[in-house]
Amino acid sequence: MLLLTLKESLQNLNPKRKVHFKDLGLVDYKECWDLQERLNKSTVSIKTQNFKNPSAEQETEDTLIFCEHPHVYTLGKSGDEKNLLLDEKGLLEYDAVYYKINRGGDITYHGPGQLVGYPIFDLDYYFTDIHKYLRYLEQAIIEVLATYDIEAGRVEGLTGVWIDGQDPDKARKICAIGIRCSRWVTMHGFAFNINTDMSYFKHIVPCGIDDKAVTSMEQELGQRLDFEKVKQKVLLKLQEQFVFELA
């Protein structure tokens, strides 16, 4: 009961949480992964110290990273390596790299023209519910797509944002989500296809799902999008969903 009261007090302590925003542009995947790890471990360390010594009352900080990556395939800890359809020679041919990483989910692709978002959030200040957290990420993207008259939603039992998700023959994913959470501190996040080169998805079984397609905003609308404008809309919708302001 005391623990529940503590969590409730944290979530009510600062109704509008301050978040440090880092727009890294095009950045190497491993470099950004290392940054996430440092931020995540620092926050977890503070929480561990606070638990051991409640009088310390050291507040954690949240960070939201936006970026694009050079061509890279990443496989989650529960994924199947067979879902990568390229060998080492093929990866070199397509100027891509491959990493096994510590998020949930299976395999996905990141590349230029795709907005990748990595929230390193202490969920004790929001809500301690992973499913709710995933739904909030999805909802932000769904609402951005609606501003471009693209109707998107969810598919029961699957994460991410989908178009025509209720029609098995037409369902296609436009935003993949895969996260890791330790002591209610998140890392990894979402990959939103805006002007993405979709041909790179032909070399994997995306997210381990072999009966559904992937798509991008460019593909759906038949024209390239203003990437910066879409990015700003995503940031705004995330602020609305999680009720935070930029530090």
ChimeraX commands (.cxc) that place a marker at each C-alpha (Angstrom):
marker #1 position 0.00,0.00,0.00 radius 0.5
marker #1 position 2.89,2.35,0.83 radius 0.5
marker #1 position 4.53,1.61,-2.54 radius 0.5
marker #1 position 1.31,2.39,-4.39 radius 0.5
marker #1 position 0.99,5.66,-2.50 radius 0.5
marker #1 position 4.58,6.55,-3.43 radius 0.5
marker #1 position 3.92,5.90,-7.13 radius 0.5
marker #1 position 0.75,7.96,-7.03 radius 0.5
marker #1 position 2.57,10.83,-5.36 radius 0.5
marker #1 position 5.32,10.74,-8.00 radius 0.5
marker #1 position 2.78,10.83,-10.82 radius 0.5
marker #1 position 1.01,13.79,-9.22 radius 0.5
marker #1 position 4.17,15.60,-8.14 radius 0.5
marker #1 position 4.73,17.30,-11.48 radius 0.5
marker #1 position 1.66,17.10,-13.74 radius 0.5
marker #1 position 3.68,18.39,-16.69 radius 0.5
marker #1 position 6.96,16.50,-16.69 radius 0.5
marker #1 position 9.99,18.20,-18.27 radius 0.5
marker #1 position 11.71,16.19,-21.02 radius 0.5
marker #1 position 15.10,16.84,-22.60 radius 0.5
marker #1 position 14.74,16.63,-26.39 radius 0.5
marker #1 position 17.64,15.58,-28.61 radius 0.5
marker #1 position 17.25,15.77,-32.40 radius 0.5
marker #1 position 20.34,13.93,-33.61 radius 0.5
marker #1 position 19.57,13.89,-37.34 radius 0.5
marker #1 position 21.27,11.05,-39.22 radius 0.5
marker #1 position 23.29,9.10,-36.66 radius 0.5
marker #1 position 25.01,5.72,-36.52 radius 0.5
marker #1 position 22.78,3.11,-34.88 radius 0.5
marker #1 position 25.38,1.81,-32.43 radius 0.5
marker #1 position 26.35,5.33,-31.37 radius 0.5
marker #1 position 22.73,6.14,-30.59 radius 0.5
marker #1 position 22.15,2.79,-28.88 radius 0.5
marker #1 position 25.14,3.48,-26.61 radius 0.5
marker #1 position 23.67,6.89,-25.75 radius 0.5
marker #1 position 20.34,5.28,-24.87 radius 0.5
marker #1 position 22.10,2.75,-22.67 radius 0.5
marker #1 position 23.97,5.47,-20.78 radius 0.5
marker #1 position 20.83,7.51,-20.18 radius 0.5
marker #1 position 18.80,4.48,-19.19 radius 0.5
marker #1 position 21.43,3.12,-16.79 radius 0.5
marker #1 position 21.92,6.53,-15.22 radius 0.5
marker #1 position 18.20,6.83,-14.51 radius 0.5
marker #1 position 17.95,3.27,-13.19 radius 0.5
marker #1 position 20.96,3.94,-10.93 radius 0.5
marker #1 position 19.30,7.02,-9.44 radius 0.5
marker #1 position 16.11,5.05,-8.78 radius 0.5
marker #1 position 18.08,2.24,-7.15 radius 0.5
marker #1 position 19.87,4.72,-4.87 radius 0.5
marker #1 position 16.56,6.38,-3.97 radius 0.5
marker #1 position 15.08,2.99,-3.09 radius 0.5
marker #1 position 18.02,2.18,-0.81 radius 0.5
marker #1 position 17.99,5.64,0.71 radius 0.5
marker #1 position 14.53,7.26,0.39 radius 0.5
marker #1 position 15.75,10.44,2.08 radius 0.5
marker #1 position 18.00,11.12,-0.93 radius 0.5
marker #1 position 14.99,12.05,-3.07 radius 0.5
marker #1 position 17.10,12.55,-6.19 radius 0.5
marker #1 position 14.77,13.22,-9.13 radius 0.5
marker #1 position 15.31,11.42,-12.41 radius 0.5
marker #1 position 15.34,13.10,-15.82 radius 0.5
marker #1 position 13.59,12.04,-19.03 radius 0.5
marker #1 position 15.02,12.29,-22.55 radius 0.5
marker #1 position 13.36,11.95,-25.94 radius 0.5
marker #1 position 15.65,11.25,-28.90 radius 0.5
marker #1 position 14.61,11.76,-32.53 radius 0.5
marker #1 position 16.89,10.58,-35.31 radius 0.5
marker #1 position 17.36,8.76,-38.60 radius 0.5
marker #1 position 19.83,5.92,-39.10 radius 0.5
marker #1 position 21.95,4.77,-42.03 radius 0.5
marker #1 position 20.67,1.42,-43.36 radius 0.5
marker #1 position 20.51,-1.04,-40.47 radius 0.5
marker #1 position 18.61,-4.18,-39.50 radius 0.5
marker #1 position 18.01,-4.86,-35.80 radius 0.5
marker #1 position 16.80,-8.08,-34.22 radius 0.5
marker #1 position 15.02,-8.05,-30.87 radius 0.5
marker #1 position 15.87,-10.49,-28.09 radius 0.5
marker #1 position 12.90,-12.75,-28.91 radius 0.5
marker #1 position 13.46,-12.61,-32.68 radius 0.5
marker #1 position 14.47,-15.29,-35.16 radius 0.5
marker #1 position 17.68,-14.73,-37.13 radius 0.5
marker #1 position 16.09,-16.54,-40.07 radius 0.5
marker #1 position 13.94,-13.44,-40.58 radius 0.5
marker #1 position 17.02,-11.65,-41.94 radius 0.5
marker #1 position 17.18,-12.77,-45.57 radius 0.5
marker #1 position 20.67,-11.37,-46.30 radius 0.5
marker #1 position 24.04,-12.92,-45.54 radius 0.5
marker #1 position 27.19,-10.90,-44.83 radius 0.5
marker #1 position 27.84,-10.41,-48.55 radius 0.5
marker #1 position 24.27,-9.21,-49.06 radius 0.5
marker #1 position 24.55,-6.72,-46.22 radius 0.5
marker #1 position 27.69,-5.28,-47.82 radius 0.5
marker #1 position 25.97,-5.10,-51.20 radius 0.5
marker #1 position 23.11,-3.06,-49.77 radius 0.5
marker #1 position 25.41,-0.95,-47.54 radius 0.5
marker #1 position 23.58,-2.16,-44.43 radius 0.5
marker #1 position 24.63,-3.40,-41.00 radius 0.5
marker #1 position 22.97,-5.81,-38.59 radius 0.5
marker #1 position 22.68,-5.83,-34.80 radius 0.5
marker #1 position 21.14,-8.14,-32.23 radius 0.5
marker #1 position 19.73,-5.81,-29.60 radius 0.5
marker #1 position 17.99,-5.88,-26.22 radius 0.5
marker #1 position 14.51,-4.63,-27.08 radius 0.5
marker #1 position 11.39,-6.74,-27.44 radius 0.5
marker #1 position 10.04,-7.82,-30.81 radius 0.5
marker #1 position 11.62,-9.40,-33.86 radius 0.5
marker #1 position 13.50,-7.87,-36.80 radius 0.5
marker #1 position 13.02,-4.45,-38.32 radius 0.5
marker #1 position 14.76,-2.01,-40.65 radius 0.5
marker #1 position 15.90,1.57,-40.01 radius 0.5
marker #1 position 17.09,3.94,-42.68 radius 0.5
marker #1 position 17.04,7.49,-44.03 radius 0.5
marker #1 position 13.57,8.98,-44.39 radius 0.5
marker #1 position 12.30,7.05,-41.37 radius 0.5
marker #1 position 11.70,8.93,-38.11 radius 0.5
marker #1 position 13.00,6.93,-35.16 radius 0.5
marker #1 position 11.99,7.97,-31.67 radius 0.5
marker #1 position 13.63,6.77,-28.46 radius 0.5
marker #1 position 11.90,7.89,-25.23 radius 0.5
marker #1 position 13.99,7.26,-22.12 radius 0.5
marker #1 position 11.14,7.91,-19.70 radius 0.5
marker #1 position 10.76,7.13,-16.01 radius 0.5
marker #1 position 7.23,5.77,-16.08 radius 0.5
marker #1 position 6.85,6.24,-12.32 radius 0.5
marker #1 position 6.11,9.86,-13.22 radius 0.5
marker #1 position 3.44,8.92,-15.78 radius 0.5
marker #1 position 1.89,5.48,-15.20 radius 0.5
marker #1 position 3.36,2.05,-14.55 radius 0.5
marker #1 position 1.63,0.16,-17.33 radius 0.5
marker #1 position 3.62,-1.07,-20.35 radius 0.5
marker #1 position 0.56,-1.80,-22.46 radius 0.5
marker #1 position -0.74,1.72,-21.85 radius 0.5
marker #1 position 2.69,3.11,-22.74 radius 0.5
marker #1 position 2.67,1.27,-26.09 radius 0.5
marker #1 position -0.87,2.44,-26.83 radius 0.5
marker #1 position 0.14,6.05,-26.14 radius 0.5
marker #1 position 3.04,5.82,-28.61 radius 0.5
marker #1 position 0.70,4.32,-31.20 radius 0.5
marker #1 position -1.95,6.97,-30.59 radius 0.5
marker #1 position 0.50,9.82,-31.21 radius 0.5
marker #1 position 1.37,8.40,-34.65 radius 0.5
marker #1 position -2.28,7.64,-35.46 radius 0.5
marker #1 position -3.20,11.26,-34.75 radius 0.5
marker #1 position -0.33,12.60,-36.87 radius 0.5
marker #1 position -1.42,10.44,-39.80 radius 0.5
marker #1 position -4.98,11.72,-39.43 radius 0.5
marker #1 position -3.75,15.26,-40.13 radius 0.5
marker #1 position -2.70,13.96,-43.57 radius 0.5
marker #1 position -6.06,12.21,-44.10 radius 0.5
marker #1 position -4.46,8.80,-43.61 radius 0.5
marker #1 position -6.76,6.62,-41.53 radius 0.5
marker #1 position -4.67,4.35,-39.34 radius 0.5
marker #1 position -5.22,2.20,-36.29 radius 0.5
marker #1 position -4.23,-0.97,-34.52 radius 0.5
marker #1 position -4.36,-4.72,-35.13 radius 0.5
marker #1 position -5.48,-6.79,-32.16 radius 0.5
marker #1 position -2.61,-8.74,-30.67 radius 0.5
marker #1 position 0.08,-6.82,-32.56 radius 0.5
marker #1 position 2.00,-3.66,-31.70 radius 0.5
marker #1 position 2.57,-0.74,-34.04 radius 0.5
marker #1 position 0.39,1.41,-36.27 radius 0.5
marker #1 position -1.44,-0.12,-39.21 radius 0.5
marker #1 position -3.46,0.94,-42.23 radius 0.5
marker #1 position -6.45,-1.22,-43.19 radius 0.5
marker #1 position -5.59,-3.27,-40.14 radius 0.5
marker #1 position -8.96,-5.00,-40.03 radius 0.5
marker #1 position -8.57,-6.41,-43.54 radius 0.5
marker #1 position -6.02,-9.28,-43.52 radius 0.5
marker #1 position -5.49,-8.92,-47.27 radius 0.5
marker #1 position -4.73,-5.17,-47.12 radius 0.5
marker #1 position -3.21,-4.65,-43.66 radius 0.5
marker #1 position 0.13,-2.85,-43.80 radius 0.5
marker #1 position 2.30,-1.45,-41.02 radius 0.5
marker #1 position 3.48,2.14,-41.18 radius 0.5
marker #1 position 5.09,2.40,-37.74 radius 0.5
marker #1 position 6.88,-0.35,-35.82 radius 0.5
marker #1 position 7.34,-0.26,-32.04 radius 0.5
marker #1 position 9.77,-2.22,-29.89 radius 0.5
marker #1 position 10.85,-1.25,-26.39 radius 0.5
marker #1 position 12.79,-2.31,-23.32 radius 0.5
marker #1 position 11.84,-1.37,-19.78 radius 0.5
marker #1 position 13.91,-1.76,-16.59 radius 0.5
marker #1 position 12.63,-0.51,-13.22 radius 0.5
marker #1 position 9.97,1.33,-15.22 radius 0.5
marker #1 position 12.60,3.20,-17.26 radius 0.5
marker #1 position 12.06,2.81,-21.00 radius 0.5
marker #1 position 14.40,2.74,-23.99 radius 0.5
marker #1 position 14.18,1.94,-27.72 radius 0.5
marker #1 position 10.85,3.07,-29.18 radius 0.5
marker #1 position 9.21,3.58,-32.57 radius 0.5
marker #1 position 10.18,3.64,-36.25 radius 0.5
marker #1 position 7.80,5.70,-38.39 radius 0.5
marker #1 position 8.07,5.31,-42.17 radius 0.5
marker #1 position 7.78,8.74,-43.77 radius 0.5
marker #1 position 9.97,8.90,-46.90 radius 0.5
marker #1 position 11.60,5.52,-46.27 radius 0.5
marker #1 position 13.13,3.41,-49.07 radius 0.5
marker #1 position 10.71,0.50,-48.71 radius 0.5
marker #1 position 12.80,-1.84,-50.89 radius 0.5
marker #1 position 14.99,-2.59,-47.85 radius 0.5
marker #1 position 12.07,-4.37,-46.19 radius 0.5
marker #1 position 12.23,-7.01,-48.93 radius 0.5
marker #1 position 15.33,-8.43,-47.26 radius 0.5
marker #1 position 13.62,-9.29,-43.96 radius 0.5
marker #1 position 10.40,-10.77,-42.64 radius 0.5
marker #1 position 9.34,-7.52,-40.94 radius 0.5
marker #1 position 8.70,-8.03,-37.23 radius 0.5
marker #1 position 8.54,-11.76,-37.97 radius 0.5
marker #1 position 5.13,-11.31,-39.65 radius 0.5
marker #1 position 5.12,-12.88,-43.10 radius 0.5
marker #1 position 1.49,-12.31,-44.09 radius 0.5
marker #1 position 1.25,-8.51,-43.80 radius 0.5
marker #1 position 2.89,-5.69,-45.74 radius 0.5
marker #1 position 4.72,-2.52,-44.71 radius 0.5
marker #1 position 4.18,0.97,-46.06 radius 0.5
marker #1 position 5.22,4.62,-45.68 radius 0.5
marker #1 position 3.53,8.00,-45.82 radius 0.5
marker #1 position 5.20,8.64,-49.18 radius 0.5
marker #1 position 3.86,5.38,-50.53 radius 0.5
marker #1 position 0.34,6.04,-49.25 radius 0.5
marker #1 position 0.14,9.63,-50.51 radius 0.5
marker #1 position 2.16,9.24,-53.71 radius 0.5
marker #1 position 4.52,12.11,-52.84 radius 0.5
marker #1 position 7.46,12.90,-50.60 radius 0.5
marker #1 position 6.64,14.58,-47.33 radius 0.5
marker #1 position 8.25,17.52,-45.58 radius 0.5
marker #1 position 10.16,15.40,-43.06 radius 0.5
marker #1 position 10.75,18.24,-40.61 radius 0.5
marker #1 position 7.07,19.14,-40.58 radius 0.5
marker #1 position 6.02,15.57,-39.85 radius 0.5
marker #1 position 8.68,15.36,-37.13 radius 0.5
marker #1 position 7.32,18.46,-35.41 radius 0.5
marker #1 position 3.81,17.03,-35.49 radius 0.5
marker #1 position 4.99,13.80,-33.91 radius 0.5
marker #1 position 6.76,15.73,-31.15 radius 0.5
marker #1 position 3.61,17.77,-30.46 radius 0.5
marker #1 position 1.39,14.67,-30.31 radius 0.5
marker #1 position 3.79,12.92,-27.94 radius 0.5
marker #1 position 3.72,15.98,-25.69 radius 0.5
marker #1 position -0.07,15.86,-25.70 radius 0.5
marker #1 position -0.23,12.13,-24.99 radius 0.5
marker #1 position 2.30,12.06,-22.15 radius 0.5
marker #1 position 1.63,15.61,-20.90 radius 0.5
marker #1 position 5.20,16.87,-20.88 radius 0.5
marker #1 position 7.00,20.04,-21.87 radius 0.5
marker #1 position 10.49,20.44,-23.28 radius 0.5
marker #1 position 13.14,21.19,-20.67 radius 0.5
marker link #1:1,2 radius 0.2
marker link #1:2,3 radius 0.2
marker link #1:3,4 radius 0.2
marker link #1:4,5 radius 0.2
marker link #1:5,6 radius 0.2
marker link #1:6,7 radius 0.2
marker link #1:7,8 radius 0.2
marker link #1:8,9 radius 0.2
marker link #1:9,10 radius 0.2
marker link #1:10,11 radius 0.2
marker link #1:11,12 radius 0.2
marker link #1:12,13 radius 0.2
marker link #1:13,14 radius 0.2
marker link #1:14,15 radius 0.2
marker link #1:15,16 radius 0.2
marker link #1:16,17 radius 0.2
marker link #1:17,18 radius 0.2
marker link #1:18,19 radius 0.2
marker link #1:19,20 radius 0.2
marker link #1:20,21 radius 0.2
marker link #1:21,22 radius 0.2
marker link #1:22,23 radius 0.2
marker link #1:23,24 radius 0.2
marker link #1:24,25 radius 0.2
marker link #1:25,26 radius 0.2
marker link #1:26,27 radius 0.2
marker link #1:27,28 radius 0.2
marker link #1:28,29 radius 0.2
marker link #1:29,30 radius 0.2
marker link #1:30,31 radius 0.2
marker link #1:31,32 radius 0.2
marker link #1:32,33 radius 0.2
marker link #1:33,34 radius 0.2
marker link #1:34,35 radius 0.2
marker link #1:35,36 radius 0.2
marker link #1:36,37 radius 0.2
marker link #1:37,38 radius 0.2
marker link #1:38,39 radius 0.2
marker link #1:39,40 radius 0.2
marker link #1:40,41 radius 0.2
marker link #1:41,42 radius 0.2
marker link #1:42,43 radius 0.2
marker link #1:43,44 radius 0.2
marker link #1:44,45 radius 0.2
marker link #1:45,46 radius 0.2
marker link #1:46,47 radius 0.2
marker link #1:47,48 radius 0.2
marker link #1:48,49 radius 0.2
marker link #1:49,50 radius 0.2
marker link #1:50,51 radius 0.2
marker link #1:51,52 radius 0.2
marker link #1:52,53 radius 0.2
marker link #1:53,54 radius 0.2
marker link #1:54,55 radius 0.2
marker link #1:55,56 radius 0.2
marker link #1:56,57 radius 0.2
marker link #1:57,58 radius 0.2
marker link #1:58,59 radius 0.2
marker link #1:59,60 radius 0.2
marker link #1:60,61 radius 0.2
marker link #1:61,62 radius 0.2
marker link #1:62,63 radius 0.2
marker link #1:63,64 radius 0.2
marker link #1:64,65 radius 0.2
marker link #1:65,66 radius 0.2
marker link #1:66,67 radius 0.2
marker link #1:67,68 radius 0.2
marker link #1:68,69 radius 0.2
marker link #1:69,70 radius 0.2
marker link #1:70,71 radius 0.2
marker link #1:71,72 radius 0.2
marker link #1:72,73 radius 0.2
marker link #1:73,74 radius 0.2
marker link #1:74,75 radius 0.2
marker link #1:75,76 radius 0.2
marker link #1:76,77 radius 0.2
marker link #1:77,78 radius 0.2
marker link #1:78,79 radius 0.2
marker link #1:79,80 radius 0.2
marker link #1:80,81 radius 0.2
marker link #1:81,82 radius 0.2
marker link #1:82,83 radius 0.2
marker link #1:83,84 radius 0.2
marker link #1:84,85 radius 0.2
marker link #1:85,86 radius 0.2
marker link #1:86,87 radius 0.2
marker link #1:87,88 radius 0.2
marker link #1:88,89 radius 0.2
marker link #1:89,90 radius 0.2
marker link #1:90,91 radius 0.2
marker link #1:91,92 radius 0.2
marker link #1:92,93 radius 0.2
marker link #1:93,94 radius 0.2
marker link #1:94,95 radius 0.2
marker link #1:95,96 radius 0.2
marker link #1:96,97 radius 0.2
marker link #1:97,98 radius 0.2
marker link #1:98,99 radius 0.2
marker link #1:99,100 radius 0.2
marker link #1:100,101 radius 0.2
marker link #1:101,102 radius 0.2
marker link #1:102,103 radius 0.2
marker link #1:103,104 radius 0.2
marker link #1:104,105 radius 0.2
marker link #1:105,106 radius 0.2
marker link #1:106,107 radius 0.2
marker link #1:107,108 radius 0.2
marker link #1:108,109 radius 0.2
marker link #1:109,110 radius 0.2
marker link #1:110,111 radius 0.2
marker link #1:111,112 radius 0.2
marker link #1:112,113 radius 0.2
marker link #1:113,114 radius 0.2
marker link #1:114,115 radius 0.2
marker link #1:115,116 radius 0.2
marker link #1:116,117 radius 0.2
marker link #1:117,118 radius 0.2
marker link #1:118,119 radius 0.2
marker link #1:119,120 radius 0.2
marker link #1:120,121 radius 0.2
marker link #1:121,122 radius 0.2
marker link #1:122,123 radius 0.2
marker link #1:123,124 radius 0.2
marker link #1:124,125 radius 0.2
marker link #1:125,126 radius 0.2
marker link #1:126,127 radius 0.2
marker link #1:127,128 radius 0.2
marker link #1:128,129 radius 0.2
marker link #1:129,130 radius 0.2
marker link #1:130,131 radius 0.2
marker link #1:131,132 radius 0.2
marker link #1:132,133 radius 0.2
marker link #1:133,134 radius 0.2
marker link #1:134,135 radius 0.2
marker link #1:135,136 radius 0.2
marker link #1:136,137 radius 0.2
marker link #1:137,138 radius 0.2
marker link #1:138,139 radius 0.2
marker link #1:139,140 radius 0.2
marker link #1:140,141 radius 0.2
marker link #1:141,142 radius 0.2
marker link #1:142,143 radius 0.2
marker link #1:143,144 radius 0.2
marker link #1:144,145 radius 0.2
marker link #1:145,146 radius 0.2
marker link #1:146,147 radius 0.2
marker link #1:147,148 radius 0.2
marker link #1:148,149 radius 0.2
marker link #1:149,150 radius 0.2
marker link #1:150,151 radius 0.2
marker link #1:151,152 radius 0.2
marker link #1:152,153 radius 0.2
marker link #1:153,154 radius 0.2
marker link #1:154,155 radius 0.2
marker link #1:155,156 radius 0.2
marker link #1:156,157 radius 0.2
marker link #1:157,158 radius 0.2
marker link #1:158,159 radius 0.2
marker link #1:159,160 radius 0.2
marker link #1:160,161 radius 0.2
marker link #1:161,162 radius 0.2
marker link #1:162,163 radius 0.2
marker link #1:163,164 radius 0.2
marker link #1:164,165 radius 0.2
marker link #1:165,166 radius 0.2
marker link #1:166,167 radius 0.2
marker link #1:167,168 radius 0.2
marker link #1:168,169 radius 0.2
marker link #1:169,170 radius 0.2
marker link #1:170,171 radius 0.2
marker link #1:171,172 radius 0.2
marker link #1:172,173 radius 0.2
marker link #1:173,174 radius 0.2
marker link #1:174,175 radius 0.2
marker link #1:175,176 radius 0.2
marker link #1:176,177 radius 0.2
marker link #1:177,178 radius 0.2
marker link #1:178,179 radius 0.2
marker link #1:179,180 radius 0.2
marker link #1:180,181 radius 0.2
marker link #1:181,182 radius 0.2
marker link #1:182,183 radius 0.2
marker link #1:183,184 radius 0.2
marker link #1:184,185 radius 0.2
marker link #1:185,186 radius 0.2
marker link #1:186,187 radius 0.2
marker link #1:187,188 radius 0.2
marker link #1:188,189 radius 0.2
marker link #1:189,190 radius 0.2
marker link #1:190,191 radius 0.2
marker link #1:191,192 radius 0.2
marker link #1:192,193 radius 0.2
marker link #1:193,194 radius 0.2
marker link #1:194,195 radius 0.2
marker link #1:195,196 radius 0.2
marker link #1:196,197 radius 0.2
marker link #1:197,198 radius 0.2
marker link #1:198,199 radius 0.2
marker link #1:199,200 radius 0.2
marker link #1:200,201 radius 0.2
marker link #1:201,202 radius 0.2
marker link #1:202,203 radius 0.2
marker link #1:203,204 radius 0.2
marker link #1:204,205 radius 0.2
marker link #1:205,206 radius 0.2
marker link #1:206,207 radius 0.2
marker link #1:207,208 radius 0.2
marker link #1:208,209 radius 0.2
marker link #1:209,210 radius 0.2
marker link #1:210,211 radius 0.2
marker link #1:211,212 radius 0.2
marker link #1:212,213 radius 0.2
marker link #1:213,214 radius 0.2
marker link #1:214,215 radius 0.2
marker link #1:215,216 radius 0.2
marker link #1:216,217 radius 0.2
marker link #1:217,218 radius 0.2
marker link #1:218,219 radius 0.2
marker link #1:219,220 radius 0.2
marker link #1:220,221 radius 0.2
marker link #1:221,222 radius 0.2
marker link #1:222,223 radius 0.2
marker link #1:223,224 radius 0.2
marker link #1:224,225 radius 0.2
marker link #1:225,226 radius 0.2
marker link #1:226,227 radius 0.2
marker link #1:227,228 radius 0.2
marker link #1:228,229 radius 0.2
marker link #1:229,230 radius 0.2
marker link #1:230,231 radius 0.2
marker link #1:231,232 radius 0.2
marker link #1:232,233 radius 0.2
marker link #1:233,234 radius 0.2
marker link #1:234,235 radius 0.2
marker link #1:235,236 radius 0.2
marker link #1:236,237 radius 0.2
marker link #1:237,238 radius 0.2
marker link #1:238,239 radius 0.2
marker link #1:239,240 radius 0.2
marker link #1:240,241 radius 0.2
marker link #1:241,242 radius 0.2
marker link #1:242,243 radius 0.2
marker link #1:243,244 radius 0.2
marker link #1:244,245 radius 0.2
marker link #1:245,246 radius 0.2
marker link #1:246,247 radius 0.2
view
